[in-house]
Amino acid sequence: MGAQKGFARTACKVNNPGNGPTTPVGIGPAVTPVRPLRLDVRPDSDTLGGLRTESIMHPEFPQSQIIHLNHAAVGPWPLRTAEAVTAFARENAVTGSLHYGAWLKVEAATRALARELLGAATASDVAFVKNTSEALSIVAFGLPWSSGQNIVIPQGEFPSNRVVWIKAAERFGLEVREVGLPFDDPETALLAACDGDTALFSTSSVQFATGLRLDLERLGAALRRRGVLFCVDAIQHLGALPFDLAAVQADFVMADAHKWLLAPEGIALLHVRPELRERLLLQEYGWHMLADAGDYSHYELAEAPDARRFEPGSPNLLGVHALHASLSLLLETGMDTVAAEIEARWMHLHEGLQRLGCRTVTPVERGRHAGILTFAPARGDTESLYRALQERGVLCAQRGGGIRFSPHFYLSTEVLDCALAAVAEGMRA
């Protein structure tokens, strides 16, 4: 078969020299247009697969050996984040904790950036926890449940937003209701499952497998009227879309930093509506969550009144330095701009996949998707195409019965066309 119609201008050659996986890739600027560039694979090149892509890479993402379409799994770090971690490590090696006070200022500045990202009232409303699972567990095992109450969640949730509620139900005598999500109107189906015994509704903002995005504002308003607590796993939302905490009216919001926030694993954000903080029975205790943390001669054991009550032990300052750098990039770019650039890349991939005969699983309607695009190949099986893409350096995932692409704002059109060319070749193989 000849070249696929619609991709002639990309001229992205994908040839395996026989000594390892070929990697047709480059990372380009998000907003500034880039000139068309031929990407040639030469076996004798210094880069993996022989690809030379420096002139179309975003300066923060020098990824010459991959096409990163897997931000919904584990995102890459910007250069500034890698440099911040390197500098922090070197400082620890050379001067130890001499500048610990300065590190705490970075922690405070990171909390302020997180406040801006979420739209929280104050920085002290944001807690740093280890991951989304820990944040969900703080809620699930901290609320004062009554036997016979129920919890409503969507079917097909990521295990983190399922196991905590099932285990809490077993411990406290609750019922968990899992509701199917019709793409045309999932909110009506979800709200119909809530009744007078529903204590909490928990959902991912964006479904990890299909990429379906829920209308959080509609859900939040309806749940608040009914007196049902609203918990949002925003891990596939924060860093890809703006978030307006006041408009969403969520009681609990949490998100790990290692996906769209472009930061390391091991640090996450948790926001609990201030009026509800003291309703959560704490399961973990330590010096850092006390009101007088740092005053080791003070023997009062009162919990901090703000979100620090959910941070029992010493802070993850390495993760904090990294998160500060990554959030600075996103907020300097502007979340409205980030969202618009992701949408443009989503549509570019969708239209290209359509020309290849692939079927997009994720809803195409704007407002019903974020950065995730799951598709079914036109020919062959999903597993074979997935392997072919991985061998060509196209990072993606198998989810929702298809291949999941998840592009971020910094990828260039040329790079996306190389990924589409890899899909075309993978389906021919």
C-alpha positions as CSV (number, residue, x, y, z in Angstrom):
1,M,0.0,0.0,0.0
2,G,1.1,3.5,-0.7
3,A,1.3,6.5,1.7
4,Q,-2.0,7.2,3.5
5,K,-3.9,10.1,2.0
6,G,-3.6,13.3,4.1
7,F,-0.1,12.6,5.5
8,A,2.1,13.3,2.6
9,R,3.3,16.7,4.0
10,T,4.6,15.1,7.2
11,A,7.1,12.9,5.4
12,C,7.9,11.0,8.6
13,K,9.9,7.9,7.7
14,V,9.7,5.0,10.0
15,N,12.3,2.4,9.2
16,N,13.7,-0.1,11.6
17,P,17.4,-0.5,11.0
18,G,17.3,-4.0,12.5
19,N,19.2,-3.2,15.7
20,G,16.4,-1.9,17.9
21,P,13.1,-0.1,18.0
22,T,12.6,2.8,15.7
23,T,11.4,6.0,17.4
24,P,9.8,8.6,15.0
25,V,9.5,11.5,17.3
26,G,9.9,15.2,18.2
27,I,8.3,17.6,20.6
28,G,7.3,21.0,19.4
29,P,6.1,24.3,20.8
30,A,2.5,24.6,21.8
31,V,1.6,28.1,20.7
32,T,4.3,29.2,18.2
33,P,3.8,27.7,14.8
34,V,6.7,25.6,13.5
35,R,7.8,25.2,9.9
36,P,7.3,21.8,8.2
37,L,10.2,19.6,8.8
38,R,11.2,16.2,7.4
39,L,12.1,13.7,10.0
40,D,14.4,11.1,8.5
41,V,15.5,7.9,10.3
42,R,19.1,7.1,9.8
43,P,20.6,4.0,11.3
44,D,23.9,5.7,12.0
45,S,22.5,8.6,13.9
46,D,23.3,9.3,17.5
47,T,19.6,9.2,18.5
48,L,17.5,6.1,19.0
49,G,16.3,5.1,15.6
50,G,18.4,7.7,14.0
51,L,15.9,10.6,14.4
52,R,17.0,14.2,14.5
53,T,14.2,16.4,15.8
54,E,15.9,19.2,17.8
55,S,14.4,22.1,15.7
56,I,10.8,21.1,16.4
57,M,11.1,20.4,20.1
58,H,9.6,22.6,22.8
59,P,12.6,24.0,24.8
60,E,11.1,22.5,28.0
61,F,10.7,19.0,26.5
62,P,13.8,17.8,24.7
63,Q,12.3,14.4,23.8
64,S,14.3,13.3,20.8
65,Q,13.5,9.6,21.3
66,I,9.8,9.4,21.9
67,I,6.4,10.8,20.9
68,H,4.8,11.3,24.3
69,L,1.1,10.6,23.9
70,N,0.7,9.1,27.4
71,H,0.1,12.0,29.7
72,A,-3.0,10.2,31.1
73,A,-0.6,7.6,32.5
74,V,2.7,9.2,33.5
75,G,3.7,12.5,32.1
76,P,7.2,13.7,31.5
77,W,9.0,16.5,33.5
78,P,9.7,19.8,31.9
79,L,13.4,20.7,31.9
80,R,12.9,23.3,34.6
81,T,11.5,20.5,36.9
82,A,14.5,18.3,36.2
83,E,16.8,21.2,36.9
84,A,15.0,22.0,40.2
85,V,15.3,18.5,41.4
86,T,19.0,18.3,40.4
87,A,19.7,21.6,42.2
88,F,17.9,20.4,45.3
89,A,19.8,17.2,45.3
90,R,23.1,18.9,44.9
91,E,22.3,21.4,47.7
92,N,21.5,18.5,50.0
93,A,24.8,16.9,49.1
94,V,26.9,20.0,49.5
95,T,25.3,22.1,52.3
96,G,22.7,19.6,53.8
97,S,19.8,21.3,55.5
98,L,21.6,24.7,55.9
99,H,18.9,26.4,53.9
100,Y,15.9,24.5,55.2
101,G,14.1,27.8,55.8
102,A,14.3,28.6,52.1
103,W,12.9,25.1,51.3
104,L,9.8,25.9,53.4
105,K,9.4,29.1,51.4
106,V,9.3,27.0,48.3
107,E,6.7,24.8,50.0
108,A,4.6,27.9,50.7
109,A,5.0,29.2,47.2
110,T,3.9,25.8,45.8
111,R,0.8,25.8,47.9
112,A,0.0,29.2,46.5
113,L,0.4,27.9,43.0
114,A,-1.9,25.0,43.8
115,R,-4.5,27.4,45.2
116,E,-4.4,29.3,41.9
117,L,-4.7,26.1,39.9
118,L,-7.8,24.9,41.9
119,G,-9.4,28.2,42.5
120,A,-9.3,27.6,46.2
121,A,-10.0,30.5,48.6
122,T,-6.6,30.3,50.4
123,A,-3.3,28.4,50.0
124,S,-3.8,26.9,53.5
125,D,-6.9,25.1,52.1
126,V,-4.6,22.8,50.0
127,A,-2.9,19.8,51.5
128,F,0.0,17.9,50.0
129,V,-0.5,14.1,50.3
130,K,1.3,11.2,48.7
131,N,-1.2,10.3,45.9
132,T,-4.8,10.3,44.9
133,S,-5.4,6.9,46.6
134,E,-4.3,8.3,50.0
135,A,-6.5,11.4,49.5
136,L,-9.5,9.3,48.7
137,S,-8.8,7.1,51.7
138,I,-8.7,10.1,54.0
139,V,-12.3,10.9,52.9
140,A,-13.6,7.3,52.7
141,F,-12.4,6.3,56.2
142,G,-12.7,9.7,57.8
143,L,-16.4,10.5,57.2
144,P,-18.9,9.7,60.0
145,W,-21.0,7.2,58.1
146,S,-24.3,5.6,59.3
147,S,-25.2,2.0,58.5
148,G,-27.6,1.8,55.6
149,Q,-26.3,4.9,53.7
150,N,-25.1,4.5,50.1
151,I,-22.4,5.8,47.9
152,V,-22.9,6.4,44.1
153,I,-20.0,6.0,41.7
154,P,-19.8,5.5,37.9
155,Q,-19.1,2.1,36.4
156,G,-15.7,1.7,34.9
157,E,-13.9,3.9,37.5
158,F,-10.2,3.7,38.0
159,P,-9.5,1.2,40.9
160,S,-8.5,4.0,43.2
161,N,-11.9,5.6,43.1
162,R,-13.6,2.2,43.5
163,V,-11.7,0.1,46.1
164,V,-11.9,2.8,48.8
165,W,-15.7,3.0,48.7
166,I,-16.1,-0.8,48.6
167,K,-13.8,-1.3,51.6
168,A,-15.5,1.6,53.4
169,A,-18.9,0.0,52.7
170,E,-17.7,-3.3,54.1
171,R,-16.4,-1.7,57.3
172,F,-19.3,0.7,57.9
173,G,-22.3,-1.2,56.6
174,L,-22.8,0.9,53.4
175,E,-24.0,0.2,49.9
176,V,-22.0,1.1,46.8
177,R,-24.1,1.8,43.7
178,E,-22.2,1.6,40.4
179,V,-23.9,3.4,37.5
180,G,-23.4,3.0,33.8
181,L,-22.4,6.1,31.9
182,P,-24.4,6.7,28.7
183,F,-22.3,9.2,26.6
184,D,-25.3,11.3,25.7
185,D,-26.4,12.3,29.2
186,P,-24.4,10.6,32.0
187,E,-25.3,13.1,34.6
188,T,-29.0,12.2,34.5
189,A,-28.2,8.6,35.0
190,L,-25.9,9.3,37.9
191,L,-28.2,11.6,39.7
192,A,-31.1,9.2,39.2
193,A,-29.2,6.6,41.3
194,C,-29.0,9.0,44.3
195,D,-31.8,8.9,46.8
196,G,-32.5,9.9,50.4
197,D,-29.9,7.5,51.7
198,T,-27.1,8.7,49.4
199,A,-24.4,10.2,51.6
200,L,-21.7,10.7,48.9
201,F,-21.3,10.8,45.2
202,S,-17.7,10.2,43.9
203,T,-16.5,10.4,40.3
204,S,-13.5,11.0,38.1
205,S,-13.8,14.3,36.3
206,V,-12.6,12.6,33.2
207,Q,-13.0,8.8,32.7
208,F,-9.5,7.2,32.4
209,A,-10.5,4.6,29.8
210,T,-13.0,6.2,27.5
211,G,-12.0,9.9,28.1
212,L,-15.7,10.8,28.8
213,R,-15.7,14.2,30.6
214,L,-18.6,14.9,33.0
215,D,-20.3,18.2,33.6
216,L,-19.0,18.8,37.1
217,E,-20.9,22.1,37.6
218,R,-24.2,20.4,36.8
219,L,-23.5,17.6,39.1
220,G,-22.2,19.8,41.9
221,A,-25.3,22.1,41.8
222,A,-27.7,19.1,41.9
223,L,-25.8,17.3,44.7
224,R,-25.5,20.4,46.8
225,R,-29.3,20.9,46.6
226,R,-29.8,17.3,47.7
227,G,-27.4,17.5,50.5
228,V,-25.1,14.8,49.0
229,L,-21.4,15.1,49.5
230,F,-19.5,15.5,46.2
231,C,-16.0,13.9,45.7
232,V,-14.0,14.6,42.5
233,D,-10.9,12.6,41.4
234,A,-9.4,15.3,39.2
235,I,-6.3,13.5,38.1
236,Q,-7.3,13.5,34.4
237,H,-8.5,17.1,34.7
238,L,-5.9,19.3,36.5
239,G,-3.1,20.3,34.2
240,A,-5.3,19.7,31.1
241,L,-8.3,22.0,31.8
242,P,-9.1,25.0,34.0
243,F,-10.7,24.1,37.3
244,D,-13.2,26.4,39.1
245,L,-13.7,25.1,42.6
246,A,-16.5,27.5,43.5
247,A,-18.4,26.7,40.3
248,V,-18.0,22.9,40.7
249,Q,-19.1,23.1,44.4
250,A,-17.1,19.9,45.2
251,D,-16.6,19.0,48.8
252,F,-13.5,17.0,48.1
253,V,-11.0,17.3,45.2
254,M,-7.8,15.4,44.8
255,A,-5.3,14.8,42.1
256,D,-1.8,13.2,41.8
257,A,0.9,15.3,40.1
258,H,2.4,12.8,37.8
259,K,0.0,13.0,34.8
260,W,-1.1,16.2,33.2
261,L,0.6,18.3,36.0
262,L,3.9,17.1,34.6
263,A,5.5,16.5,38.0
264,P,6.8,13.4,39.8
265,E,4.9,10.5,41.4
266,G,4.7,10.7,45.2
267,I,3.0,14.1,45.7
268,A,-0.7,15.0,45.2
269,L,-3.1,17.8,46.0
270,L,-6.1,17.5,48.3
271,H,-8.8,20.1,48.9
272,V,-11.5,19.6,51.5
273,R,-14.2,22.2,51.9
274,P,-13.2,24.1,55.0
275,E,-16.6,23.5,56.7
276,L,-16.0,19.7,56.4
277,R,-12.4,19.4,57.6
278,E,-13.2,18.7,61.2
279,R,-15.9,16.1,60.2
280,L,-13.2,13.9,58.9
281,L,-11.9,11.5,61.6
282,L,-8.1,11.5,61.1
283,Q,-6.5,8.1,60.6
284,E,-2.9,9.3,60.7
285,Y,-1.1,11.5,63.2
286,G,2.3,13.1,63.5
287,W,4.1,16.2,64.5
288,H,3.5,18.1,61.2
289,M,-0.3,18.1,61.4
290,L,-0.4,19.7,64.8
291,A,-1.4,23.3,65.3
292,D,1.9,24.1,66.9
293,A,4.1,22.1,64.5
294,G,7.7,23.0,65.0
295,D,7.3,24.0,68.6
296,Y,8.7,20.7,70.1
297,S,8.4,21.9,73.7
298,H,4.6,22.5,73.3
299,Y,2.6,19.5,74.5
300,E,-0.8,20.5,73.3
301,L,-1.9,18.0,70.7
302,A,-4.5,20.1,68.8
303,E,-4.8,19.4,65.1
304,A,-4.0,22.2,62.7
305,P,-7.3,24.0,61.7
306,D,-6.3,24.2,58.0
307,A,-5.5,21.5,55.4
308,R,-2.1,20.8,57.1
309,R,-4.1,18.5,59.5
310,F,-4.0,16.0,56.6
311,E,-0.2,16.1,56.5
312,P,1.0,14.0,59.5
313,G,4.7,13.8,58.9
314,S,7.7,15.5,57.4
315,P,6.9,17.1,54.0
316,N,8.1,15.7,50.7
317,L,10.3,18.7,49.9
318,L,11.9,17.0,46.9
319,G,8.4,16.5,45.4
320,V,7.5,20.1,46.4
321,H,10.4,21.6,44.6
322,A,9.5,19.6,41.5
323,L,5.8,20.4,41.7
324,H,6.6,24.1,42.1
325,A,8.6,24.1,38.8
326,S,5.9,22.2,36.9
327,L,3.0,24.3,38.1
328,S,5.0,27.4,37.3
329,L,5.2,26.3,33.6
330,L,1.4,25.5,33.4
331,L,0.3,28.7,35.1
332,E,2.8,30.9,33.1
333,T,1.4,29.4,30.0
334,G,-2.2,29.9,31.3
335,M,-4.7,27.1,31.8
336,D,-7.0,28.5,29.2
337,T,-4.2,28.5,26.7
338,V,-3.2,24.9,27.8
339,A,-6.7,23.7,27.4
340,A,-7.1,25.3,23.9
341,E,-3.8,23.9,22.7
342,I,-4.8,20.4,24.0
343,E,-8.1,20.7,22.2
344,A,-6.4,21.6,19.0
345,R,-4.1,18.6,19.2
346,W,-7.0,16.4,20.1
347,M,-8.9,17.4,17.1
348,H,-5.8,17.1,14.8
349,L,-5.4,13.5,16.0
350,H,-9.1,12.7,15.8
351,E,-9.3,14.0,12.2
352,G,-6.2,12.1,11.2
353,L,-7.4,8.9,12.7
354,Q,-10.7,9.3,10.9
355,R,-8.9,9.6,7.6
356,L,-7.1,6.3,8.5
357,G,-10.5,4.7,9.0
358,C,-10.1,4.4,12.8
359,R,-13.1,4.8,15.1
360,T,-12.9,7.3,17.9
361,V,-14.3,5.8,21.2
362,T,-14.1,9.1,23.2
363,P,-17.0,11.5,22.7
364,V,-16.1,14.0,20.0
365,E,-18.4,16.8,21.3
366,R,-16.4,19.6,22.8
367,G,-17.1,19.7,26.5
368,R,-17.4,15.9,26.6
369,H,-13.7,15.2,26.4
370,A,-10.5,16.7,27.8
371,G,-7.1,15.4,26.7
372,I,-7.8,11.6,26.4
373,L,-8.5,10.2,22.9
374,T,-9.3,6.5,22.8
375,F,-9.7,4.9,19.4
376,A,-10.2,1.5,17.8
377,P,-8.0,0.6,14.8
378,A,-9.5,0.3,11.3
379,R,-7.6,-2.9,10.7
380,G,-5.9,-5.6,12.8
381,D,-6.2,-6.0,16.6
382,T,-5.5,-3.4,19.3
383,E,-2.7,-5.4,20.9
384,S,-0.7,-5.7,17.7
385,L,-1.1,-2.0,17.0
386,Y,-0.2,-1.1,20.5
387,R,3.0,-3.1,20.3
388,A,3.8,-1.6,16.9
389,L,3.4,2.0,18.3
390,Q,5.6,1.2,21.4
391,E,8.3,-0.2,19.1
392,R,8.2,3.1,17.1
393,G,8.6,5.2,20.3
394,V,4.9,6.3,20.4
395,L,4.0,6.3,24.1
396,C,0.4,5.4,24.6
397,A,-1.8,2.9,26.4
398,Q,-4.4,0.2,25.9
399,R,-7.6,1.4,27.5
400,G,-11.3,1.3,26.9
401,G,-11.2,-1.4,24.3
402,G,-8.8,0.6,22.1
403,I,-5.6,2.7,22.0
404,R,-5.5,5.7,24.3
405,F,-3.6,8.8,23.1
406,S,-3.3,11.7,25.5
407,P,-1.4,14.7,24.0
408,H,-0.4,17.7,26.0
409,F,-0.1,21.3,25.0
410,Y,3.5,21.4,23.9
411,L,3.4,18.8,21.1
412,S,3.8,20.1,17.5
413,T,1.6,19.2,14.6
414,E,4.6,17.6,12.9
415,V,5.1,15.3,15.7
416,L,1.4,14.3,15.8
417,D,1.6,13.6,12.1
418,C,4.5,11.3,12.8
419,A,2.3,9.4,15.4
420,L,-0.4,9.1,12.8
421,A,2.0,7.8,10.3
422,A,3.1,5.2,12.9
423,V,-0.6,4.2,13.3
424,A,-0.9,3.8,9.5
425,E,2.2,1.7,9.3
426,G,1.2,-0.3,12.4
427,M,-2.1,-1.2,10.8
428,R,-0.4,-2.3,7.6
429,A,2.1,-4.6,9.5
